[in-house]
Amino acid sequence: MTLKDLNINKEWTLFLDRDGVINKKLDNDYVKHWIEFEFLEGVLEALKKCDTTFGKIVVVTNQQGIGKHLYRIEDLELIHKNMLYEITYLEGRVDKVYFSPYLNSENHPTRKPGIGMALQAKKDFPEIDFTKSIIVGDSLSDMEFGRNAGMKTVFISEEKKKDERIDIQFNSLIEFANNL
């Protein structure tokens, strides 16, 4: 399967993981403040290309650092406000950011691979059709989230991975966008 085979148009929704897809992941740490947030190369250009293709673009991100009391919801909201400003300023688009602050051990339905954030997005944007949605993520948890919701899955990694939960793989978000 290729992206071209899907005939993606404005009826489609793009779900994006954040850390490792939009911004650099910190080794054994969390992005706790805007100063620690760094867009990955090509992401802003990719989001500009995705804006012209997808009807809705949403971010779904697990943020258990809040549950661990390493940073506050207010800190995360400021990071997302600044992230959205930069994306919009450079003519990209993200319609909404959803996050799950719960610990992995809590097994909360909003925490990926649970589909709570996808259901929140559908409630906010009733036109979302999960069969016309793609999750782009860098973890198998993201792929499982997509499978659980009935989406197509795109795995972002420079290391090739074979897994039945992965439909398509690219090295980066810009490589994904260039193949639309």
N, C-alpha and C positions, 0 to 999 in steps of 0.2 A: 504494500500500500504506500502511496505517496500523498502528499498534501493536495496535489492537483486532482487526484482521484476523488477527493471529498467534495469538490465543487463548492468551496467555501465562499459565502457571500454575506451580506449584511444581516441575514437571518441567524448567523452563527455567533456564538459567544466564546470569548477567549478567557479562560481561567488561568491565572499565573501564580505560581509560588513566588515568594519574594527572595529570601536569602538563597544565593547560589544561582538565581535566574535573573533577577533585576540588579541585585547588589552583591558585592563580595561577601562571602561567609567569613566570619572570624573563627580561627582555629580554637576549639574548646572554649568558646565565649559567645556572647550575644551582642548584637548591635544595640547598645543601650542609649546612645545619644546621637544626634544628627552629625556631630563631628566624626563619628566612627562609620558613618554610612558612606559607601563609595559605589557609584554605579559601575557595573561591569562594562567592559568595552563594547560599544555598538548598541547598547540597550536603548538609548534615547532615540537613535535612528530607527531601531527595530519597532519601537512603540509608535513612531510616526507612520511607518508602513502598515502596522497592524490597525491603526486608526481608520485607514481607508478601506480595510477589508472586513473587519468585524463590526457587528451591530452593537455589541456590548463587550467591554473589557473590564474584568474584575480581578483583584488580587485576593488570594486566600492564603493566610500565613499562620502557622502555629507559632505562638510566642510564649512558651512556658517559662521564659526568664521572668515574666511578671509573676507567675505562680510561685517561682523561687524567690521572689522579693528582691531581684537584682536590679529592677527598674520598675517604674510606675506606668500605668496606663497613660497618664499625661505625657510622659517621655515618649512613648510609642506614638501617640497621636501627633506630637510635634514632628517626629521623624516622618510620619506619613504625610502630614501637611506640607512639609518642605519637599518631600519626594514628589508629590503631586504637582506642586508649584513648578519644579524643574521640568517635569515631563510636559506639562501644559505649555510652559514658556517656550519649549523647543518643538511645539506643535504635535506632541504626542497626546495620548488620552488614556486615562484609567477612570472608569465610571464610579467605582467604589472599592474601598479596601475593607476586607473582613479579616478579623483575627480571632484566634482562640487563645486565651491567656492561661489555660488549664495545664496542669502537670500531666505528663504522659501516663503516670500511674492512676490518675483520676478516670481515665477512659471516657472522657466527656464526649458527647455526640458531635460537638462542634470541632473537636480536634481531629485533624486528618490522621488516619484514613476514613474516619467517620464523615458523613456528608452534610453535617449541620450547616457549615458555611455555604455550601451550594444551595441548600434549601432556603437559607436567609436571602441569598441573591435572587432566587426565583420568586420569593415573596416580594422583594423590592422591585423586581423587574419581571412581571408575570410572562412576558414574551420569551423568556429564556426557555429553550428546549434542550434538555441534556443530550438528546441524540444528535443535536447540531451544536455541540460544545466540545471544546478541546481543553484539556489541562496540560500546561507546560510546567514541568517540575524537574528537580534534580535528585529526587529520592524515590525509592520504591513505595513509600507511604503516599506520595503524590499520585503515583500510578494507580495504587489501590483505591485512593479517593476517586479518581476518574472512573475506574472500573465499577466501583460501588454505585456511582451516580449514572452510569450508562454513557459516559463520554469517551471520545477518542483520547489517547494518551501520547504525549510527546515527552521523551526523556532527554534532558540536557546533561551531557557529560562528555568530556574528551576521551574517556575510557569507554570502549564499546562494551555493552552489557546485553546479555541474552536473558530475557525474562518474558513470560507469556503476558504480563501486564503492560508491556511496552509495545505500542503500535509503531511508532517512528522514533528515531533518535537523531539528534543534532548536537554539535559541539557547543552551540551558544544560541541565545535568543535571536541575534542578528542573522545567524545561518538559517534558523527557522523562518524568520520574516522574509529573507531573500528567496525562499523556496515556495512562498505562497502563490 
